[in-house]
Amino acid sequence: MSALTTQHNLSLPAAQIAAAACTKKAESLGVPMNIAIVDATLYLLHFSRMPGAKLTSIDIAINKAFTAAGHKVPTHVYKENVWPGGPAYGINNSNGGRFMVIGGGVPIVVDGEVVGAIGCSTGTPDQDRQVAQAGVDAVMEVVEKSRRAKL
């Protein structure tokens, strides 16, 4: 039995690459975004606010990333479960009200382990999700390039 575990975390350079990819996707959609990236500890690692992004969406983006990393699933999966009478009704009140059930939070999973997450907010839930996914895809490209370089 080991008394300690090893937890992998997203690095700052990888978060910066993800933020750049998110920004590029947001620009292609014509929607300025707040882009929050947390590591596996659920704490903020990187944040970007594009000019014109909604100020009220800053905390929403951060909390989407927090929720996606902490619960290990994208935030859009809660859509049908959080309505009154649903199995997860009221979950948004958990964690000091930080639990987000709106699309736009996507975990970054490497080899089955959540190493961080991206939360985006200002657009529609689907636009937010697309922007966050662009960042996740960019991180996964870096991971794959790193693996190929070691071969």
N, CA, C and O atoms as a GROMACS GRO file, in nm:
protein
  604
    1MET      N    1   0.084  -0.118   0.000
    1MET     CA    2   0.000   0.000   0.000
    1MET      C    3   0.089   0.125   0.000
    1MET      O    4   0.186   0.134   0.075
    2SER      N    5   0.054   0.219  -0.085
    2SER     CA    6   0.126   0.345  -0.090
    2SER      C    7   0.049   0.452  -0.015
    2SER      O    8  -0.074   0.460  -0.025
    3ALA      N    9   0.120   0.533   0.058
    3ALA     CA   10   0.057   0.642   0.132
    3ALA      C   11   0.039   0.766   0.045
    3ALA      O   12  -0.032   0.859   0.085
    4LEU      N   13   0.102   0.769  -0.072
    4LEU     CA   14   0.096   0.885  -0.158
    4LEU      C   15   0.049   0.848  -0.298
    4LEU      O   16   0.065   0.735  -0.342
    5THR      N   17  -0.011   0.945  -0.366
    5THR     CA   18  -0.052   0.925  -0.504
    5THR      C   19   0.015   1.031  -0.591
    5THR      O   20   0.065   1.132  -0.540
    6THR      N   21   0.014   1.008  -0.718
    6THR     CA   22   0.066   1.105  -0.814
    6THR      C   23  -0.049   1.157  -0.896
    6THR      O   24  -0.127   1.080  -0.952
    7GLN      N   25  -0.060   1.288  -0.903
    7GLN     CA   26  -0.165   1.351  -0.982
    7GLN      C   27  -0.099   1.438  -1.087
    7GLN      O   28  -0.016   1.523  -1.055
    8HIS      N   29  -0.135   1.416  -1.212
    8HIS     CA   30  -0.082   1.499  -1.319
    8HIS      C   31  -0.166   1.625  -1.332
    8HIS      O   32  -0.287   1.623  -1.313
    9ASN      N   33  -0.098   1.734  -1.365
    9ASN     CA   34  -0.165   1.863  -1.381
    9ASN      C   35  -0.129   1.924  -1.515
    9ASN      O   36  -0.018   1.905  -1.565
   10LEU      N   37  -0.221   1.996  -1.571
   10LEU     CA   38  -0.196   2.073  -1.691
   10LEU      C   39  -0.089   2.177  -1.661
   10LEU      O   40  -0.089   2.238  -1.554
   11SER      N   41   0.002   2.198  -1.755
   11SER     CA   42   0.108   2.297  -1.737
   11SER      C   43   0.060   2.434  -1.786
   11SER      O   44  -0.035   2.444  -1.863
   12LEU      N   45   0.127   2.539  -1.740
   12LEU     CA   46   0.095   2.673  -1.786
   12LEU      C   47   0.118   2.688  -1.936
   12LEU      O   48   0.033   2.746  -2.004
   13PRO      N   49   0.231   2.638  -1.992
   13PRO     CA   50   0.246   2.650  -2.138
   13PRO      C   51   0.133   2.581  -2.216
   13PRO      O   52   0.089   2.632  -2.319
   14ALA      N   53   0.087   2.467  -2.168
   14ALA     CA   54  -0.024   2.398  -2.235
   14ALA      C   55  -0.152   2.480  -2.222
   14ALA      O   56  -0.232   2.487  -2.316
   15ALA      N   57  -0.173   2.541  -2.106
   15ALA     CA   58  -0.292   2.626  -2.086
   15ALA      C   59  -0.288   2.747  -2.180
   15ALA      O   60  -0.391   2.788  -2.232
   16GLN      N   61  -0.170   2.802  -2.201
   16GLN     CA   62  -0.157   2.916  -2.292
   16GLN      C   63  -0.186   2.875  -2.436
   16GLN      O   64  -0.246   2.952  -2.511
   17ILE      N   65  -0.144   2.756  -2.474
   17ILE     CA   66  -0.176   2.704  -2.608
   17ILE      C   67  -0.327   2.685  -2.621
   17ILE      O   68  -0.386   2.719  -2.723
   18ALA      N   69  -0.388   2.630  -2.518
   18ALA     CA   70  -0.533   2.610  -2.519
   18ALA      C   71  -0.606   2.743  -2.530
   18ALA      O   72  -0.702   2.755  -2.606
   19ALA      N   73  -0.561   2.843  -2.455
   19ALA     CA   74  -0.626   2.975  -2.458
   19ALA      C   75  -0.616   3.037  -2.598
   19ALA      O   76  -0.712   3.098  -2.645
   20ALA      N   77  -0.503   3.020  -2.662
   20ALA     CA   78  -0.486   3.073  -2.798
   20ALA      C   79  -0.582   3.005  -2.895
   20ALA      O   80  -0.639   3.070  -2.982
   21ALA      N   81  -0.598   2.874  -2.881
   21ALA     CA   82  -0.691   2.800  -2.968
   21ALA      C   83  -0.835   2.841  -2.940
   21ALA      O   84  -0.915   2.854  -3.033
   22CYS      N   85  -0.868   2.862  -2.814
   22CYS     CA   86  -1.003   2.908  -2.778
   22CYS      C   87  -1.030   3.045  -2.838
   22CYS      O   88  -1.137   3.069  -2.894
   23THR      N   89  -0.933   3.133  -2.827
   23THR     CA   90  -0.948   3.268  -2.882
   23THR      C   91  -0.971   3.263  -3.032
   23THR      O   92  -1.057   3.333  -3.085
   24LYS      N   93  -0.893   3.181  -3.100
   24LYS     CA   94  -0.907   3.168  -3.246
   24LYS      C   95  -1.046   3.117  -3.283
   24LYS      O   96  -1.108   3.168  -3.377
   25LYS      N   97  -1.096   3.019  -3.209
   25LYS     CA   98  -1.230   2.965  -3.237
   25LYS      C   99  -1.336   3.070  -3.207
   25LYS      O  100  -1.431   3.085  -3.284
   26ALA      N  101  -1.322   3.141  -3.097
   26ALA     CA  102  -1.420   3.245  -3.062
   26ALA      C  103  -1.423   3.353  -3.170
   26ALA      O  104  -1.530   3.401  -3.207
   27GLU      N  105  -1.306   3.391  -3.219
   27GLU     CA  106  -1.301   3.490  -3.327
   27GLU      C  107  -1.370   3.439  -3.453
   27GLU      O  108  -1.439   3.515  -3.521
   28SER      N  109  -1.353   3.311  -3.483
   28SER     CA  110  -1.418   3.255  -3.603
   28SER      C  111  -1.570   3.253  -3.589
   28SER      O  112  -1.642   3.262  -3.688
   29LEU      N  113  -1.618   3.242  -3.465
   29LEU     CA  114  -1.762   3.245  -3.439
   29LEU      C  115  -1.814   3.388  -3.425
   29LEU      O  116  -1.934   3.411  -3.428
   30GLY      N  117  -1.722   3.483  -3.411
   30GLY     CA  118  -1.762   3.622  -3.392
   30GLY      C  119  -1.818   3.652  -3.255
   30GLY      O  120  -1.899   3.743  -3.238
   31VAL      N  121  -1.774   3.574  -3.155
   31VAL     CA  122  -1.824   3.590  -3.018
   31VAL      C  123  -1.706   3.606  -2.923
   31VAL      O  124  -1.628   3.512  -2.907
   32PRO      N  125  -1.691   3.722  -2.862
   32PRO     CA  126  -1.582   3.738  -2.765
   32PRO      C  127  -1.610   3.654  -2.641
   32PRO      O  128  -1.724   3.643  -2.597
   33MET      N  129  -1.506   3.595  -2.586
   33MET     CA  130  -1.524   3.501  -2.476
   33MET      C  131  -1.438   3.534  -2.356
   33MET      O  132  -1.333   3.597  -2.366
   34ASN      N  133  -1.487   3.489  -2.242
   34ASN     CA  134  -1.406   3.474  -2.121
   34ASN      C  135  -1.361   3.329  -2.123
   34ASN      O  136  -1.443   3.238  -2.138
   35ILE      N  137  -1.232   3.307  -2.108
   35ILE     CA  138  -1.174   3.173  -2.119
   35ILE      C  139  -1.099   3.144  -1.991
   35ILE      O  140  -0.999   3.209  -1.960
   36ALA      N  141  -1.146   3.045  -1.916
   36ALA     CA  142  -1.084   3.006  -1.790
   36ALA      C  143  -1.028   2.865  -1.802
   36ALA      O  144  -1.093   2.776  -1.855
   37ILE      N  145  -0.907   2.847  -1.752
   37ILE     CA  146  -0.844   2.716  -1.757
   37ILE      C  147  -0.794   2.682  -1.616
   37ILE      O  148  -0.718   2.758  -1.556
   38VAL      N  149  -0.838   2.568  -1.566
   38VAL     CA  150  -0.793   2.520  -1.435
   38VAL      C  151  -0.709   2.395  -1.456
   38VAL      O  152  -0.716   2.328  -1.559
   39ASP      N  153  -0.629   2.364  -1.354
   39ASP     CA  154  -0.557   2.237  -1.358
   39ASP      C  155  -0.636   2.135  -1.277
   39ASP      O  156  -0.750   2.161  -1.239
   40ALA      N  157  -0.578   2.021  -1.251
   40ALA     CA  158  -0.650   1.913  -1.182
   40ALA      C  159  -0.687   1.948  -1.038
   40ALA      O  160  -0.771   1.881  -0.978
   41THR      N  161  -0.625   2.051  -0.982
   41THR     CA  162  -0.658   2.092  -0.845
   41THR      C  163  -0.785   2.177  -0.841
   41THR      O  164  -0.831   2.212  -0.733
   42LEU      N  165  -0.841   2.210  -0.956
   42LEU     CA  166  -0.960   2.293  -0.975
   42LEU      C  167  -0.933   2.442  -0.960
   42LEU      O  168  -1.025   2.523  -0.967
   43TYR      N  169  -0.807   2.479  -0.938
   43TYR     CA  170  -0.774   2.620  -0.923
   43TYR      C  171  -0.734   2.681  -1.057
   43TYR      O  172  -0.679   2.614  -1.144
   44LEU      N  173  -0.763   2.807  -1.071
   44LEU     CA  174  -0.738   2.880  -1.195
   44LEU      C  175  -0.589   2.879  -1.229
   44LEU      O  176  -0.504   2.912  -1.146
   45LEU      N  177  -0.559   2.840  -1.351
   45LEU     CA  178  -0.423   2.836  -1.403
   45LEU      C  179  -0.400   2.949  -1.503
   45LEU      O  180  -0.292   3.009  -1.508
   46HIS      N  181  -0.503   2.978  -1.584
   46HIS     CA  182  -0.492   3.083  -1.685
   46HIS      C  183  -0.631   3.140  -1.712
   46HIS      O  184  -0.731   3.067  -1.709
   47PHE      N  185  -0.636   3.270  -1.738
   47PHE     CA  186  -0.762   3.334  -1.770
   47PHE      C  187  -0.740   3.438  -1.879
   47PHE      O  188  -0.642   3.513  -1.874
   48SER      N  189  -0.831   3.443  -1.976
   48SER     CA  190  -0.828   3.544  -2.082
   48SER      C  191  -0.967   3.603  -2.096
   48SER      O  192  -1.067   3.531  -2.096
   49ARG      N  193  -0.973   3.735  -2.109
   49ARG     CA  194  -1.100   3.801  -2.138
   49ARG      C  195  -1.083   3.878  -2.267
   49ARG      O  196  -1.009   3.976  -2.273
   50MET      N  197  -1.154   3.834  -2.370
   50MET     CA  198  -1.147   3.901  -2.499
   50MET      C  199  -1.224   4.032  -2.491
   50MET      O  200  -1.324   4.042  -2.420
   51PRO      N  201  -1.179   4.134  -2.564
   51PRO     CA  202  -1.253   4.260  -2.566
   51PRO      C  203  -1.398   4.236  -2.608
   51PRO      O  204  -1.425   4.173  -2.710
   52GLY      N  205  -1.490   4.288  -2.530
   52GLY     CA  206  -1.632   4.273  -2.560
   52GLY      C  207  -1.698   4.155  -2.489
   52GLY      O  208  -1.820   4.141  -2.494
   53ALA      N  209  -1.618   4.069  -2.424
   53ALA     CA  210  -1.678   3.957  -2.351
   53ALA      C  211  -1.757   4.012  -2.233
   53ALA      O  212  -1.719   4.113  -2.173
   54LYS      N  213  -1.866   3.947  -2.200
   54LYS     CA  214  -1.954   3.993  -2.092
   54LYS      C  215  -1.883   3.985  -1.957
   54LYS      O  216  -1.827   3.881  -1.921
   55LEU      N  217  -1.886   4.094  -1.884
   55LEU     CA  218  -1.821   4.097  -1.753
   55LEU      C  219  -1.888   4.001  -1.656
   55LEU      O  220  -1.822   3.944  -1.569
   56THR      N  221  -2.018   3.983  -1.669
   56THR     CA  222  -2.090   3.892  -1.580
   56THR      C  223  -2.057   3.745  -1.610
   56THR      O  224  -2.093   3.656  -1.533
   57SER      N  225  -1.990   3.721  -1.721
   57SER     CA  226  -1.954   3.583  -1.758
   57SER      C  227  -1.817   3.541  -1.708
   57SER      O  228  -1.778   3.426  -1.727
   58ILE      N  229  -1.744   3.631  -1.644
   58ILE     CA  230  -1.612   3.595  -1.593
   58ILE      C  231  -1.623   3.481  -1.493
   58ILE      O  232  -1.559   3.377  -1.510
   59ASP      N  233  -1.703   3.500  -1.389
   59ASP     CA  234  -1.719   3.395  -1.287
   59ASP      C  235  -1.782   3.270  -1.346
   59ASP      O  236  -1.750   3.158  -1.304
   60ILE      N  237  -1.870   3.287  -1.442
   60ILE     CA  238  -1.934   3.171  -1.504
   60ILE      C  239  -1.831   3.085  -1.574
   60ILE      O  240  -1.833   2.962  -1.561
   61ALA      N  241  -1.740   3.147  -1.649
   61ALA     CA  242  -1.635   3.071  -1.718
   61ALA      C  243  -1.546   2.997  -1.618
   61ALA      O  244  -1.516   2.879  -1.636
   62ILE      N  245  -1.506   3.067  -1.513
   62ILE     CA  246  -1.421   3.004  -1.412
   62ILE      C  247  -1.493   2.886  -1.347
   62ILE      O  248  -1.434   2.780  -1.326
   63ASN      N  249  -1.620   2.904  -1.316
   63ASN     CA  250  -1.697   2.798  -1.251
   63ASN      C  251  -1.729   2.682  -1.344
   63ASN      O  252  -1.743   2.568  -1.299
   64LYS      N  253  -1.741   2.709  -1.473
   64LYS     CA  254  -1.759   2.599  -1.569
   64LYS      C  255  -1.633   2.512  -1.571
   64LYS      O  256  -1.644   2.389  -1.572
   65ALA      N  257  -1.515   2.574  -1.570
   65ALA     CA  258  -1.391   2.497  -1.568
   65ALA      C  259  -1.380   2.419  -1.437
   65ALA      O  260  -1.342   2.302  -1.437
   66PHE      N  261  -1.412   2.483  -1.326
   66PHE     CA  262  -1.411   2.419  -1.194
   66PHE      C  263  -1.499   2.294  -1.193
   66PHE      O  264  -1.459   2.187  -1.146
   67THR      N  265  -1.620   2.309  -1.245
   67THR     CA  266  -1.716   2.198  -1.246
   67THR      C  267  -1.670   2.085  -1.337
   67THR      O  268  -1.678   1.968  -1.299
   68ALA      N  269  -1.623   2.118  -1.457
   68ALA     CA  270  -1.581   2.015  -1.552
   68ALA      C  271  -1.462   1.936  -1.498
   68ALA      O  272  -1.457   1.814  -1.514
   69ALA      N  273  -1.367   2.004  -1.436
   69ALA     CA  274  -1.251   1.933  -1.380
   69ALA      C  275  -1.291   1.852  -1.257
   69ALA      O  276  -1.251   1.736  -1.242
   70GLY      N  277  -1.369   1.912  -1.170
   70GLY     CA  278  -1.405   1.846  -1.045
   70GLY      C  279  -1.500   1.730  -1.060
   70GLY      O  280  -1.490   1.632  -0.986
   71HIS      N  281  -1.591   1.739  -1.156
   71HIS     CA  282  -1.688   1.632  -1.175
   71HIS      C  283  -1.651   1.540  -1.290
   71HIS      O  284  -1.714   1.437  -1.313
   72LYS      N  285  -1.546   1.581  -1.363
   72LYS     CA  286  -1.484   1.498  -1.467
   72LYS      C  287  -1.572   1.471  -1.588
   72LYS      O  288  -1.554   1.371  -1.657
   73VAL      N  289  -1.666   1.561  -1.613
   73VAL     CA  290  -1.751   1.552  -1.732
   73VAL      C  291  -1.780   1.693  -1.783
   73VAL      O  292  -1.773   1.789  -1.706
   74PRO      N  293  -1.814   1.706  -1.911
   74PRO     CA  294  -1.851   1.838  -1.963
   74PRO      C  295  -1.978   1.888  -1.894
   74PRO      O  296  -2.066   1.810  -1.858
   75THR      N  297  -1.986   2.019  -1.878
   75THR     CA  298  -2.100   2.076  -1.808
   75THR      C  299  -2.231   2.060  -1.884
   75THR      O  300  -2.338   2.064  -1.823
   76HIS      N  301  -2.226   2.044  -2.014
   76HIS     CA  302  -2.352   2.033  -2.091
   76HIS      C  303  -2.426   1.901  -2.064
   76HIS      O  304  -2.543   1.889  -2.100
   77VAL      N  305  -2.360   1.804  -2.002
   77VAL     CA  306  -2.428   1.676  -1.977
   77VAL      C  307  -2.539   1.686  -1.873
   77VAL      O  308  -2.622   1.596  -1.861
   78TYR      N  309  -2.541   1.795  -1.798
   78TYR     CA  310  -2.642   1.810  -1.693
   78TYR      C  311  -2.775   1.862  -1.743
   78TYR      O  312  -2.874   1.860  -1.670
   79LYS      N  313  -2.780   1.908  -1.866
   79LYS     CA  314  -2.896   1.979  -1.921
   79LYS      C  315  -3.030   1.914  -1.884
   79LYS      O  316  -3.118   1.982  -1.831
   80GLU      N  317  -3.047   1.789  -1.911
   80GLU     CA  318  -3.177   1.723  -1.890
   80GLU      C  319  -3.199   1.680  -1.745
   80GLU      O  320  -3.310   1.644  -1.707
   81ASN      N  321  -3.092   1.683  -1.664
   81ASN     CA  322  -3.103   1.631  -1.528
   81ASN      C  323  -3.127   1.736  -1.421
   81ASN      O  324  -3.154   1.702  -1.305
   82VAL      N  325  -3.118   1.864  -1.458
   82VAL     CA  326  -3.123   1.968  -1.356
   82VAL      C  327  -3.256   2.042  -1.349
   82VAL      O  328  -3.272   2.133  -1.268
   83TRP      N  329  -3.350   2.005  -1.432
   83TRP     CA  330  -3.482   2.066  -1.427
   83TRP      C  331  -3.554   2.022  -1.301
   83TRP      O  332  -3.521   1.916  -1.247
   84PRO      N  333  -3.652   2.097  -1.253
   84PRO     CA  334  -3.727   2.053  -1.135
   84PRO      C  335  -3.779   1.911  -1.154
   84PRO      O  336  -3.841   1.878  -1.255
   85GLY      N  337  -3.753   1.829  -1.056
   85GLY     CA  338  -3.792   1.688  -1.061
   85GLY      C  339  -3.685   1.599  -1.119
   85GLY      O  340  -3.695   1.477  -1.109
   86GLY      N  341  -3.582   1.656  -1.180
   86GLY     CA  342  -3.472   1.579  -1.237
   86GLY      C  343  -3.382   1.522  -1.128
   86GLY      O  344  -3.383   1.570  -1.015
   87PRO      N  345  -3.305   1.419  -1.162
   87PRO     CA  346  -3.222   1.352  -1.062
   87PRO      C  347  -3.112   1.442  -1.004
   87PRO      O  348  -3.062   1.414  -0.895
   88ALA      N  349  -3.073   1.548  -1.074
   88ALA     CA  350  -2.968   1.638  -1.023
   88ALA      C  351  -3.023   1.777  -0.992
   88ALA      O  352  -2.947   1.873  -0.981
   89TYR      N  353  -3.154   1.788  -0.978
   89TYR     CA  354  -3.214   1.918  -0.948
   89TYR      C  355  -3.154   1.975  -0.820
   89TYR      O  356  -3.148   1.908  -0.717
   90GLY      N  357  -3.109   2.098  -0.829
   90GLY     CA  358  -3.050   2.167  -0.714
   90GLY      C  359  -2.900   2.154  -0.702
   90GLY      O  360  -2.839   2.217  -0.616
   91ILE      N  361  -2.838   2.074  -0.790
   91ILE     CA  362  -2.693   2.054  -0.779
   91ILE      C  363  -2.616   2.184  -0.798
   91ILE      O  364  -2.505   2.199  -0.748
   92ASN      N  365  -2.676   2.278  -0.871
   92ASN     CA  366  -2.609   2.406  -0.894
   92ASN      C  367  -2.589   2.485  -0.764
   92ASN      O  368  -2.513   2.581  -0.762
   93ASN      N  369  -2.656   2.446  -0.658
   93ASN     CA  370  -2.636   2.510  -0.528
   93ASN      C  371  -2.520   2.451  -0.450
   93ASN      O  372  -2.483   2.503  -0.345
   94SER      N  373  -2.463   2.342  -0.500
   94SER     CA  374  -2.353   2.279  -0.429
   94SER      C  375  -2.223   2.356  -0.451
   94SER      O  376  -2.214   2.441  -0.539
   95ASN      N  377  -2.125   2.325  -0.372
   95ASN     CA  378  -1.992   2.387  -0.382
   95ASN      C  379  -2.000   2.538  -0.375
   95ASN      O  380  -1.934   2.609  -0.451
   96GLY      N  381  -2.081   2.587  -0.283
   96GLY     CA  382  -2.094   2.731  -0.265
   96GLY      C  383  -2.156   2.801  -0.383
   96GLY      O  384  -2.130   2.919  -0.407
   97GLY      N  385  -2.239   2.729  -0.459
   97GLY     CA  386  -2.304   2.786  -0.577
   97GLY      C  387  -2.216   2.787  -0.700
   97GLY      O  388  -2.253   2.847  -0.801
   98ARG      N  389  -2.100   2.724  -0.694
   98ARG     CA  390  -2.005   2.724  -0.806
   98ARG      C  391  -2.035   2.616  -0.910
   98ARG      O  392  -1.979   2.621  -1.020
   99PHE      N  393  -2.120   2.522  -0.879
   99PHE     CA  394  -2.145   2.411  -0.972
   99PHE      C  395  -2.226   2.461  -1.090
   99PHE      O  396  -2.340   2.504  -1.074
  100MET      N  397  -2.168   2.455  -1.209
  100MET     CA  398  -2.231   2.506  -1.332
  100MET      C  399  -2.293   2.393  -1.412
  100MET      O  400  -2.232   2.288  -1.431
  101VAL      N  401  -2.414   2.415  -1.457
  101VAL     CA  402  -2.486   2.314  -1.535
  101VAL      C  403  -2.516   2.364  -1.676
  101VAL      O  404  -2.600   2.309  -1.747
  102ILE      N  405  -2.444   2.469  -1.717
  102ILE     CA  406  -2.460   2.528  -1.850
  102ILE      C  407  -2.344   2.483  -1.936
  102ILE      O  408  -2.230   2.481  -1.889
  103GLY      N  409  -2.369   2.447  -2.060
  103GLY     CA  410  -2.264   2.404  -2.150
  103GLY      C  411  -2.154   2.507  -2.163
  103GLY      O  412  -2.178   2.628  -2.159
  104GLY      N  413  -2.031   2.458  -2.180
  104GLY     CA  414  -1.916   2.545  -2.198
  104GLY      C  415  -1.799   2.509  -2.109
  104GLY      O  416  -1.695   2.575  -2.113
  105GLY      N  417  -1.815   2.407  -2.027
  105GLY     CA  418  -1.704   2.355  -1.946
  105GLY      C  419  -1.667   2.217  -1.996
  105GLY      O  420  -1.753   2.129  -2.003
  106VAL      N  421  -1.540   2.197  -2.030
  106VAL     CA  422  -1.496   2.069  -2.086
  106VAL      C  423  -1.368   2.024  -2.016
  106VAL      O  424  -1.271   2.099  -2.010
  107PRO      N  425  -1.368   1.902  -1.962
  107PRO     CA  426  -1.246   1.852  -1.896
  107PRO      C  427  -1.139   1.817  -2.000
  107PRO      O  428  -1.169   1.784  -2.114
  108ILE      N  429  -1.014   1.823  -1.957
  108ILE     CA  430  -0.901   1.780  -2.039
  108ILE      C  431  -0.857   1.647  -1.980
  108ILE      O  432  -0.807   1.641  -1.868
  109VAL      N  433  -0.875   1.539  -2.058
  109VAL     CA  434  -0.849   1.404  -2.009
  109VAL      C  435  -0.734   1.344  -2.088
  109VAL      O  436  -0.740   1.334  -2.211
  110VAL      N  437  -0.630   1.305  -2.017
  110VAL     CA  438  -0.514   1.241  -2.078
  110VAL      C  439  -0.497   1.104  -2.013
  110VAL      O  440  -0.481   1.094  -1.892
  111ASP      N  441  -0.503   1.000  -2.094
  111ASP     CA  442  -0.490   0.862  -2.046
  111ASP      C  443  -0.589   0.832  -1.934
  111ASP      O  444  -0.554   0.766  -1.836
  112GLY      N  445  -0.711   0.880  -1.948
  112GLY     CA  446  -0.815   0.853  -1.850
  112GLY      C  447  -0.809   0.939  -1.725
  112GLY      O  448  -0.892   0.923  -1.636
  113GLU      N  449  -0.714   1.029  -1.717
  113GLU     CA  450  -0.698   1.114  -1.600
  113GLU      C  451  -0.730   1.260  -1.635
  113GLU      O  452  -0.678   1.313  -1.733
  114VAL      N  453  -0.815   1.322  -1.554
  114VAL     CA  454  -0.846   1.463  -1.576
  114VAL      C  455  -0.728   1.545  -1.524
  114VAL      O  456  -0.693   1.540  -1.406
  115VAL      N  457  -0.666   1.621  -1.616
  115VAL     CA  458  -0.549   1.703  -1.581
  115VAL      C  459  -0.586   1.851  -1.570
  115VAL      O  460  -0.504   1.933  -1.529
  116GLY      N  461  -0.708   1.884  -1.607
  116GLY     CA  462  -0.755   2.021  -1.603
  116GLY      C  463  -0.886   2.033  -1.677
  116GLY      O  464  -0.949   1.933  -1.710
  117ALA      N  465  -0.927   2.156  -1.702
  117ALA     CA  466  -1.052   2.180  -1.775
  117ALA      C  467  -1.053   2.323  -1.825
  117ALA      O  468  -0.981   2.410  -1.777
  118ILE      N  469  -1.138   2.344  -1.925
  118ILE     CA  470  -1.157   2.476  -1.983
  118ILE      C  471  -1.303   2.516  -1.969
  118ILE      O  472  -1.393   2.437  -1.998
  119GLY      N  473  -1.325   2.637  -1.926
  119GLY     CA  474  -1.459   2.693  -1.917
  119GLY      C  475  -1.466   2.820  -1.998
  119GLY      O  476  -1.382   2.908  -1.983
  120CYS      N  477  -1.566   2.831  -2.082
  120CYS     CA  478  -1.585   2.950  -2.166
  120CYS      C  479  -1.726   3.003  -2.148
  120CYS      O  480  -1.821   2.927  -2.129
  121SER      N  481  -1.737   3.136  -2.154
  121SER     CA  482  -1.869   3.196  -2.137
  121SER      C  483  -1.876   3.332  -2.204
  121SER      O  484  -1.782   3.410  -2.200
  122THR      N  485  -1.986   3.358  -2.265
  122THR     CA  486  -2.038   3.482  -2.323
  122THR      C  487  -2.136   3.449  -2.433
  122THR      O  488  -2.235   3.520  -2.451
  123GLY      N  489  -2.111   3.341  -2.510
  123GLY     CA  490  -2.200   3.304  -2.619
  123GLY      C  491  -2.314   3.216  -2.571
  123GLY      O  492  -2.346   3.214  -2.452
  124THR      N  493  -2.375   3.145  -2.665
  124THR     CA  494  -2.474   3.045  -2.628
  124THR      C  495  -2.400   2.927  -2.564
  124THR      O  496  -2.279   2.916  -2.581
  125PRO      N  497  -2.470   2.840  -2.493
  125PRO     CA  498  -2.402   2.724  -2.437
  125PRO      C  499  -2.328   2.642  -2.544
  125PRO      O  500  -2.219   2.592  -2.519
  126ASP      N  501  -2.387   2.628  -2.663
  126ASP     CA  502  -2.319   2.552  -2.768
  126ASP      C  503  -2.195   2.624  -2.818
  126ASP      O  504  -2.093   2.560  -2.843
  127GLN      N  505  -2.200   2.756  -2.834
  127GLN     CA  506  -2.082   2.832  -2.875
  127GLN      C  507  -1.973   2.821  -2.768
  127GLN      O  508  -1.856   2.801  -2.800
  128ASP      N  509  -2.011   2.835  -2.644
  128ASP     CA  510  -1.915   2.823  -2.534
  128ASP      C  511  -1.848   2.685  -2.537
  128ASP      O  512  -1.727   2.674  -2.519
  129ARG      N  513  -1.928   2.582  -2.559
  129ARG     CA  514  -1.875   2.446  -2.564
  129ARG      C  515  -1.778   2.429  -2.681
  129ARG      O  516  -1.672   2.369  -2.665
  130GLN      N  517  -1.814   2.481  -2.797
  130GLN     CA  518  -1.726   2.471  -2.914
  130GLN      C  519  -1.592   2.538  -2.889
  130GLN      O  520  -1.487   2.486  -2.928
  131VAL      N  521  -1.594   2.654  -2.826
  131VAL     CA  522  -1.471   2.727  -2.798
  131VAL      C  523  -1.385   2.650  -2.698
  131VAL      O  524  -1.264   2.637  -2.716
  132ALA      N  525  -1.447   2.600  -2.592
  132ALA     CA  526  -1.373   2.521  -2.494
  132ALA      C  527  -1.315   2.395  -2.558
  132ALA      O  528  -1.201   2.358  -2.530
  133GLN      N  529  -1.392   2.330  -2.642
  133GLN     CA  530  -1.344   2.207  -2.707
  133GLN      C  531  -1.224   2.235  -2.797
  133GLN      O  532  -1.135   2.151  -2.808
  134ALA      N  533  -1.221   2.351  -2.861
  134ALA     CA  534  -1.106   2.387  -2.944
  134ALA      C  535  -0.978   2.393  -2.859
  134ALA      O  536  -0.872   2.352  -2.904
  135GLY      N  537  -0.991   2.443  -2.738
  135GLY     CA  538  -0.876   2.446  -2.648
  135GLY      C  539  -0.833   2.308  -2.604
  135GLY      O  540  -0.714   2.277  -2.600
  136VAL      N  541  -0.930   2.223  -2.573
  136VAL     CA  542  -0.899   2.085  -2.535
  136VAL      C  543  -0.829   2.014  -2.651
  136VAL      O  544  -0.730   1.944  -2.630
  137ASP      N  545  -0.881   2.032  -2.771
  137ASP     CA  546  -0.820   1.969  -2.889
  137ASP      C  547  -0.676   2.014  -2.908
  137ASP      O  548  -0.590   1.934  -2.943
  138ALA      N  549  -0.648   2.143  -2.884
  138ALA     CA  550  -0.512   2.194  -2.898
  138ALA      C  551  -0.418   2.129  -2.796
  138ALA      O  552  -0.304   2.095  -2.830
  139VAL      N  553  -0.464   2.112  -2.674
  139VAL     CA  554  -0.382   2.045  -2.572
  139VAL      C  555  -0.355   1.901  -2.613
  139VAL      O  556  -0.242   1.853  -2.599
  140MET      N  557  -0.456   1.832  -2.662
  140MET     CA  558  -0.438   1.693  -2.701
  140MET      C  559  -0.340   1.680  -2.818
  140MET      O  560  -0.267   1.582  -2.826
  141GLU      N  561  -0.337   1.778  -2.907
  141GLU     CA  562  -0.238   1.778  -3.016
  141GLU      C  563  -0.096   1.788  -2.959
  141GLU      O  564  -0.006   1.719  -3.005
  142VAL      N  565  -0.077   1.873  -2.859
  142VAL     CA  566   0.054   1.887  -2.795
  142VAL      C  567   0.094   1.757  -2.727
  142VAL      O  568   0.210   1.714  -2.737
  143VAL      N  569   0.000   1.693  -2.659
  143VAL     CA  570   0.028   1.566  -2.593
  143VAL      C  571   0.071   1.462  -2.696
  143VAL      O  572   0.170   1.391  -2.675
  144GLU      N  573  -0.001   1.452  -2.806
  144GLU     CA  574   0.032   1.354  -2.910
  144GLU      C  575   0.167   1.384  -2.975
  144GLU      O  576   0.245   1.291  -2.999
  145LYS      N  577   0.197   1.509  -3.003
  145LYS     CA  578   0.327   1.546  -3.061
  145LYS      C  579   0.440   1.510  -2.967
  145LYS      O  580   0.545   1.462  -3.010
  146SER      N  581   0.419   1.532  -2.839
  146SER     CA  582   0.520   1.498  -2.738
  146SER      C  583   0.545   1.347  -2.736
  146SER      O  584   0.660   1.303  -2.723
  147ARG      N  585   0.440   1.271  -2.747
  147ARG     CA  586   0.454   1.125  -2.747
  147ARG      C  587   0.526   1.075  -2.872
  147ARG      O  588   0.611   0.986  -2.864
  148ARG      N  589   0.493   1.133  -2.988
  148ARG     CA  590   0.559   1.093  -3.112
  148ARG      C  591   0.708   1.130  -3.109
  148ARG      O  592   0.791   1.057  -3.163
  149ALA      N  593   0.741   1.241  -3.046
  149ALA     CA  594   0.880   1.286  -3.038
  149ALA      C  595   0.965   1.191  -2.954
  149ALA      O  596   1.086   1.182  -2.974
  150LYS      N  597   0.903   1.121  -2.861
  150LYS     CA  598   0.974   1.028  -2.774
  150LYS      C  599   0.998   0.893  -2.839
  150LYS      O  600   1.077   0.813  -2.788
  151LEU      N  601   0.930   0.866  -2.950
  151LEU     CA  602   0.944   0.735  -3.014
  151LEU      C  603   1.071   0.720  -3.090
  151LEU      O  604   1.096   0.615  -3.150
   0.00000   0.00000   0.00000
